[in-house]
């Protein structure tokens, strides 16, 4: 009987851990995020609202810094892959470095961090004034 109790407790703990890794809105459709693609270090250390320049974002990405999407509301989204093994997303974001984009995908939320598995990404067209 004690063994069954331990198995039940272990199962409940594993279920709780698994639920913490479930995407926010797992049953909902993809979410659209609008914002700038920039270097993650600059987003945090310089508190930028937008990239300094495309060249700066590209140089940082080529040096190994992860590119992120800084949304219009200030939320930073870490682009991730949902594959195993996973792989970095810099190659996919590099053409958009320093630009404003619209990205659609599944959002994950864990411990205050947000990530996005990008299904579609495109540059936002500048509106002439």
C-alpha positions in Angstrom: 0.0 0.0 0.0 2.9 2.4 0.8 4.4 1.8 -2.6 1.1 2.7 -4.4 1.0 5.9 -2.4 4.5 6.9 -3.5 3.6 6.2 -7.1 0.5 8.4 -6.8 2.5 11.2 -5.3 5.2 10.9 -8.0 2.5 11.0 -10.7 0.9 14.1 -9.3 4.3 15.9 -9.1 5.1 14.9 -12.7 1.7 16.1 -13.8 2.3 19.5 -12.1 5.7 19.9 -13.7 4.3 19.0 -17.1 1.5 21.5 -16.8 4.1 24.2 -16.1 5.5 23.6 -19.6 2.2 23.8 -21.4 1.9 26.8 -23.7 -0.3 29.7 -22.6 -3.5 29.2 -24.4 -2.6 25.7 -25.6 -6.1 25.2 -26.9 -6.3 28.6 -28.6 -5.2 29.6 -32.1 -1.9 31.1 -32.9 -1.1 34.6 -31.5 0.2 37.6 -33.5 3.0 39.7 -32.1 4.2 43.0 -33.6 7.6 44.4 -32.6 11.3 44.9 -33.4 13.8 42.1 -33.9 16.9 43.1 -31.9 19.8 41.7 -29.9 18.7 40.2 -26.5 21.5 41.8 -24.6 20.7 45.3 -25.8 17.0 44.7 -25.1 17.9 44.1 -21.4 21.1 46.1 -20.7 20.3 49.2 -22.7 16.5 49.2 -22.2 15.9 50.0 -25.9 12.5 50.6 -27.3 13.8 49.8 -30.8 17.1 48.6 -32.3 20.0 51.1 -32.7 20.5 49.9 -36.3 20.2 46.9 -38.5 24.0 46.6 -38.6 24.3 46.6 -34.9 21.6 43.8 -34.5 23.2 41.8 -37.3 26.7 42.1 -35.7 25.5 41.0 -32.3 23.6 38.0 -33.8 26.6 36.9 -35.8 28.7 37.1 -32.6 26.3 34.7 -31.0 23.8 36.8 -29.1 20.2 35.6 -29.4 17.8 37.8 -31.4 14.4 38.4 -29.7 11.2 40.2 -30.6 10.5 43.3 -28.5 6.7 43.8 -28.8 5.0 47.2 -28.9 3.9 46.8 -25.3 7.5 46.1 -24.2 7.2 42.4 -23.8 10.3 40.4 -24.9 9.6 37.2 -26.8 12.3 34.6 -27.1 11.9 32.8 -30.5 12.2 29.0 -29.9 11.8 25.8 -31.8 9.3 23.1 -30.7 11.5 20.3 -32.0 13.7 17.8 -30.3 16.6 18.4 -30.6 15.8 22.1 -30.6 17.8 24.6 -32.5 18.5 28.4 -32.3 16.3 30.7 -34.3 18.9 33.4 -35.2 19.2 32.2 -38.8 15.5 32.6 -39.3 15.4 36.1 -37.7 18.6 37.4 -39.2 16.9 38.8 -42.3 14.6 40.8 -40.0 17.3 42.1 -37.6 16.7 45.7 -36.7 13.3 45.7 -38.4 9.7 45.8 -37.2 7.9 42.5 -37.8 4.7 40.8 -37.5 5.1 37.2 -36.1 2.4 34.6 -35.7 2.9 31.5 -33.6 2.3 29.7 -30.4 3.2 31.6 -27.2 4.8 29.9 -24.2 4.9 31.6 -20.7 7.1 30.3 -17.9 8.4 32.0 -14.9 7.7 35.5 -16.3 9.5 34.8 -19.6 7.7 34.5 -22.9 8.7 32.5 -25.9 7.2 32.1 -29.3 7.3 29.2 -31.8 7.1 31.2 -35.0 4.8 29.9 -37.6 5.0 33.0 -39.9 7.1 36.1 -39.8 7.2 39.1 -42.1 8.5 42.6 -42.1 6.0 45.3 -41.4 5.5 47.7 -44.3 6.4 51.3 -43.4 3.5 53.6 -43.8 4.3 56.9 -45.7 3.4 60.0 -43.7 
